[in-house]
Amino acid sequence: MTTDPRLNHIEQGFPPRYVAEARDALAATVAKLPPAAAAKLREFEDAALAGEGAVGAARAKRDEVVRPVTELRTTVAQSTAPHPANLERLAQLEAELEHREEVLRRFQTERIAANVAFGGIHRALEALPSNARLVAVPAPEPKKSQTLTSVRETIVSLKGDIHTLETSAPTIEEQEAALRAAIAARAEAGRPRMDRAGRLKIAPTANAQSAALAVACWLDPEAVFETMKQDGALREGGAMSAAEKAAALATLRTSLFEAELAEEVLLQRDGGIRRADADPFAILGVRVEVGAKRQAA
């Protein structure tokens, strides 16, 4: 037996327990997929495998031409007066080589796209908790005005709105409450305690400055709060409370999921290249439900 330094375990001819557990967990999640989604997942897996085979076959065909082209190029380069038949044959083979390389590049592009889609779905399913439910979502009927470009513009806009809202500042009241809570938590570390020997002690801190701050927070938390406020500890307040922000984000994420469902319908109908960051669950046409909460994954 040999030790694998990457995994720090003894190779025994079978995978470690955590690998088997992850495989079983993924199999259990896949088993929950509605029939249409399961069939689509198999299609992606088949496409990924077929892509590997197509690339291998195209590479083999390309390699069949590489050797004679290389040999003829060498012969022509070493001759001061290349034979016309060699030049003609080299031109033919170079054209054939260019064609076969183009075919290989096309299959490589298709293989990458298939692997990206299948890999993204695979990772998304692996990340789901064991209590997740996967519910089929009816494919929306595209509106007459909708095109792949217009839907993708909507997706970009919604993602921008979500990012802006997620990174927006809390309200002043929420920032003040958070600062007071932080001061109160630090005050607990600065609260003096008497040990069995009758000596006053505070909780261990990283250094003297940290200890001094903890004691100050215990002695006069309001003074610490006002000083930090004057020193600019608070940012300009946002307009929405945490509850309002959560509700707005839920609405935006629902709209985004619906837009990605529409995008997938248009791709299936009209063709096109799938985005690398497309929502795996929108691709499969399923909604994720965890417990009593529903998430438009």
C-alpha positions as CSV (number, residue, x, y, z in Angstrom):
1,M,0.0,0.0,0.0
2,T,1.2,3.6,-0.8
3,T,0.2,6.8,0.8
4,D,-1.5,9.4,-1.3
5,P,-0.1,12.8,0.0
6,R,-3.0,14.7,-1.5
7,L,-5.7,12.9,0.4
8,N,-3.6,11.8,3.4
9,H,-5.2,8.3,3.5
10,I,-4.0,4.8,2.6
11,E,-5.0,3.7,-0.9
12,Q,-6.8,0.4,-0.5
13,G,-8.4,-0.1,-3.8
14,F,-11.7,1.5,-2.9
15,P,-12.7,5.2,-2.5
16,P,-12.6,6.8,1.0
17,R,-15.9,6.9,2.9
18,Y,-16.6,10.6,2.2
19,V,-16.3,10.0,-1.5
20,A,-18.9,7.1,-1.3
21,E,-21.1,9.2,0.9
22,A,-21.0,12.1,-1.6
23,R,-21.8,9.8,-4.5
24,D,-24.7,8.3,-2.6
25,A,-26.0,11.7,-1.6
26,L,-25.9,12.9,-5.2
27,A,-27.7,9.7,-6.4
28,A,-30.4,10.3,-3.8
29,T,-30.8,13.9,-5.1
30,V,-31.0,12.8,-8.7
31,A,-33.6,10.3,-7.8
32,K,-35.8,13.2,-6.6
33,L,-35.8,14.8,-10.0
34,P,-39.1,14.9,-11.9
35,P,-39.1,12.6,-15.0
36,A,-38.6,15.4,-17.5
37,A,-35.7,16.9,-15.6
38,A,-34.1,13.5,-15.1
39,A,-34.3,12.9,-18.8
40,K,-32.8,16.2,-19.5
41,L,-30.0,15.6,-17.1
42,R,-29.3,12.3,-18.9
43,E,-29.2,14.2,-22.2
44,F,-26.5,16.5,-20.8
45,E,-24.5,13.6,-19.5
46,D,-24.8,11.8,-22.9
47,A,-23.7,15.0,-24.6
48,A,-20.7,15.4,-22.4
49,L,-19.6,11.8,-23.1
50,A,-20.4,12.1,-26.8
51,G,-18.3,15.3,-26.9
52,E,-15.3,13.5,-25.5
53,G,-15.7,10.8,-28.1
54,A,-16.1,13.3,-31.0
55,V,-13.0,15.2,-29.9
56,G,-11.0,12.0,-29.7
57,A,-12.1,10.9,-33.2
58,A,-11.5,14.3,-34.7
59,R,-8.0,14.5,-33.1
60,A,-7.2,11.0,-34.5
61,K,-8.3,12.1,-38.0
62,R,-6.2,15.3,-37.7
63,D,-3.2,13.4,-36.6
64,E,-3.5,11.1,-39.7
65,V,-2.6,14.1,-41.8
66,V,0.0,15.8,-39.5
67,R,2.8,13.3,-40.2
68,P,2.7,13.3,-44.0
69,V,2.4,17.1,-44.0
70,T,5.4,17.4,-41.7
71,E,7.4,15.1,-43.9
72,L,6.6,16.9,-47.1
73,R,7.3,20.3,-45.6
74,T,10.7,19.1,-44.6
75,T,11.4,17.6,-48.0
76,V,10.3,20.8,-49.8
77,A,12.3,23.0,-47.4
78,Q,15.5,21.0,-47.9
79,S,15.2,21.0,-51.7
80,T,16.5,23.9,-53.8
81,A,14.1,22.9,-56.6
82,P,11.1,21.1,-55.1
83,H,9.4,18.6,-57.4
84,P,6.0,20.0,-58.6
85,A,4.2,16.9,-57.6
86,N,5.5,17.3,-54.0
87,L,4.3,21.0,-54.0
88,E,0.9,20.0,-55.3
89,R,0.6,17.1,-52.8
90,L,1.7,19.4,-50.0
91,A,-1.0,22.0,-50.9
92,Q,-3.7,19.3,-50.9
93,L,-2.6,17.9,-47.6
94,E,-2.3,21.4,-46.0
95,A,-5.8,22.2,-47.1
96,E,-7.0,18.8,-45.7
97,L,-5.1,19.5,-42.4
98,E,-6.7,22.9,-42.1
99,H,-10.1,21.4,-42.5
100,R,-9.5,18.7,-40.0
101,E,-8.1,21.2,-37.5
102,E,-11.2,23.3,-37.9
103,V,-13.4,20.3,-37.3
104,L,-11.4,19.4,-34.2
105,R,-11.8,23.0,-32.9
106,R,-15.5,22.9,-33.4
107,F,-15.9,19.6,-31.5
108,Q,-13.7,20.9,-28.8
109,T,-15.9,24.0,-28.4
110,E,-19.0,21.8,-28.3
111,R,-17.3,19.5,-25.7
112,I,-16.5,22.5,-23.5
113,A,-20.0,23.8,-23.7
114,A,-21.4,20.3,-22.8
115,N,-19.0,19.8,-19.9
116,V,-19.8,23.3,-18.5
117,A,-23.5,22.7,-18.6
118,F,-23.3,19.2,-17.2
119,G,-20.7,20.2,-14.6
120,G,-22.7,23.2,-13.4
121,I,-25.9,21.0,-13.0
122,H,-23.9,18.3,-11.2
123,R,-22.3,20.8,-8.7
124,A,-25.7,22.5,-8.1
125,L,-27.3,19.1,-7.3
126,E,-24.4,18.1,-5.0
127,A,-24.8,21.4,-3.0
128,L,-28.5,20.8,-2.2
129,P,-29.4,19.8,1.4
130,S,-30.8,16.4,1.9
131,N,-34.3,17.7,2.7
132,A,-34.5,19.6,-0.6
133,R,-37.5,18.9,-2.9
134,L,-37.3,19.4,-6.7
135,V,-40.6,20.4,-8.2
136,A,-41.2,20.6,-11.9
137,V,-41.9,24.1,-13.3
138,P,-44.0,24.4,-16.4
139,A,-42.1,25.8,-19.3
140,P,-43.3,29.4,-20.0
141,E,-44.7,30.3,-23.4
142,P,-42.3,32.9,-24.9
143,K,-44.0,36.2,-25.7
144,K,-44.0,37.4,-29.3
145,S,-41.7,40.3,-28.5
146,Q,-39.2,38.1,-26.7
147,T,-35.9,37.1,-28.3
148,L,-32.8,35.4,-26.8
149,T,-31.1,38.8,-26.8
150,S,-34.0,40.7,-25.1
151,V,-34.3,38.0,-22.4
152,R,-30.6,38.1,-21.7
153,E,-30.7,41.8,-21.4
154,T,-33.5,41.4,-18.8
155,I,-31.3,38.8,-17.0
156,V,-28.3,41.2,-16.9
157,S,-30.5,44.0,-15.6
158,L,-32.1,41.9,-12.9
159,K,-28.7,40.6,-11.8
160,G,-27.5,44.2,-11.6
161,D,-30.5,45.2,-9.5
162,I,-29.9,42.2,-7.1
163,H,-26.3,43.1,-6.7
164,T,-27.1,46.7,-6.0
165,L,-29.6,45.8,-3.4
166,E,-27.5,43.2,-1.8
167,T,-24.6,45.6,-1.4
168,S,-26.7,48.6,-0.3
169,A,-26.0,50.0,3.2
170,P,-28.4,49.2,6.1
171,T,-30.5,52.0,7.4
172,I,-28.9,54.3,10.0
173,E,-31.1,52.7,12.7
174,E,-29.9,49.2,11.8
175,Q,-26.3,50.4,11.7
176,E,-26.6,52.0,15.1
177,A,-28.3,48.8,16.5
178,A,-25.5,46.7,15.1
179,L,-22.8,49.0,16.6
180,R,-24.5,49.0,20.0
181,A,-24.7,45.2,19.9
182,A,-21.0,45.0,19.0
183,I,-20.1,47.3,21.9
184,A,-22.2,45.2,24.3
185,A,-20.5,42.0,23.2
186,R,-17.1,43.5,23.7
187,A,-18.2,44.8,27.1
188,E,-18.8,41.2,28.3
189,A,-15.1,40.6,27.7
190,G,-14.2,43.7,29.7
191,R,-16.5,42.9,32.7
192,P,-14.3,42.4,35.8
193,R,-14.6,39.1,37.6
194,M,-13.1,38.0,40.9
195,D,-11.2,34.8,40.9
196,R,-10.9,32.4,43.8
197,A,-7.8,34.2,45.0
198,G,-9.8,37.4,45.3
199,R,-8.2,39.1,42.3
200,L,-10.1,41.1,39.7
201,K,-9.7,39.7,36.2
202,I,-11.2,40.2,32.8
203,A,-11.6,37.7,30.0
204,P,-8.4,37.0,28.1
205,T,-7.8,39.3,25.1
206,A,-5.4,39.4,22.2
207,N,-3.4,42.4,23.5
208,A,-3.4,45.4,25.9
209,Q,-5.3,47.6,23.4
210,S,-8.0,45.0,23.0
211,A,-8.3,44.7,26.8
212,A,-8.5,48.5,27.2
213,L,-11.3,48.7,24.6
214,A,-13.2,45.9,26.3
215,V,-13.1,47.7,29.7
216,A,-14.1,51.0,28.1
217,C,-17.1,49.3,26.5
218,W,-18.1,47.9,29.9
219,L,-17.5,51.2,31.8
220,D,-19.2,53.6,29.4
221,P,-20.8,52.0,26.4
222,E,-22.6,55.2,25.4
223,A,-19.4,57.2,25.3
224,V,-17.7,54.5,23.1
225,F,-20.8,54.6,20.8
226,E,-20.7,58.4,20.5
227,T,-17.0,58.5,19.9
228,M,-17.1,55.8,17.2
229,K,-20.1,57.6,15.6
230,Q,-18.2,60.9,15.5
231,D,-15.2,59.0,14.0
232,G,-17.3,57.9,11.1
233,A,-18.1,54.3,12.1
234,L,-21.5,54.6,10.5
235,R,-22.0,54.8,6.7
236,E,-24.7,56.8,4.9
237,G,-27.9,55.0,5.6
238,G,-29.8,53.0,3.1
239,A,-33.4,53.7,2.3
240,M,-34.7,50.1,2.9
241,S,-34.9,48.2,6.1
242,A,-33.6,44.6,6.2
243,A,-37.2,43.2,6.0
244,E,-38.0,45.4,3.0
245,K,-34.7,44.5,1.3
246,A,-35.4,40.8,1.9
247,A,-38.9,41.1,0.3
248,A,-37.5,43.1,-2.7
249,L,-34.7,40.6,-3.2
250,A,-37.2,37.7,-3.1
251,T,-39.3,39.4,-5.8
252,L,-36.2,40.1,-8.0
253,R,-34.9,36.6,-7.7
254,T,-38.3,35.2,-8.7
255,S,-38.3,37.4,-11.7
256,L,-34.7,36.4,-12.6
257,F,-35.6,32.7,-12.3
258,E,-38.6,33.2,-14.6
259,A,-36.4,35.1,-17.1
260,E,-33.9,32.2,-17.1
261,L,-36.7,29.7,-17.7
262,A,-37.8,31.8,-20.7
263,E,-34.2,31.8,-21.9
264,E,-34.0,28.1,-21.8
265,V,-37.2,27.7,-23.7
266,L,-35.9,30.0,-26.4
267,L,-32.6,28.1,-26.6
268,Q,-34.4,24.8,-27.0
269,R,-36.6,26.3,-29.7
270,D,-34.2,28.4,-31.7
271,G,-30.8,27.1,-30.7
272,G,-27.8,29.1,-29.5
273,I,-25.0,28.9,-27.0
274,R,-26.0,28.5,-23.4
275,R,-24.5,31.0,-20.9
276,A,-21.8,29.5,-18.7
277,D,-23.5,31.0,-15.7
278,A,-27.0,29.9,-16.6
279,D,-29.1,28.7,-13.6
280,P,-28.8,24.9,-13.5
281,F,-32.3,24.5,-12.1
282,A,-33.8,26.8,-14.7
283,I,-32.0,24.6,-17.3
284,L,-33.6,21.5,-15.8
285,G,-37.0,23.2,-15.3
286,V,-37.3,22.6,-11.6
287,R,-37.8,24.8,-8.5
288,V,-36.0,24.0,-5.3
289,E,-38.0,23.8,-2.1
290,V,-36.3,23.4,1.3
291,G,-38.6,22.7,4.2
292,A,-41.4,25.2,4.3
293,K,-39.4,27.8,2.3
294,R,-39.4,27.9,-1.4
295,Q,-36.3,29.0,-3.2
296,A,-36.2,30.0,-6.9
297,A,-32.6,28.5,-6.9
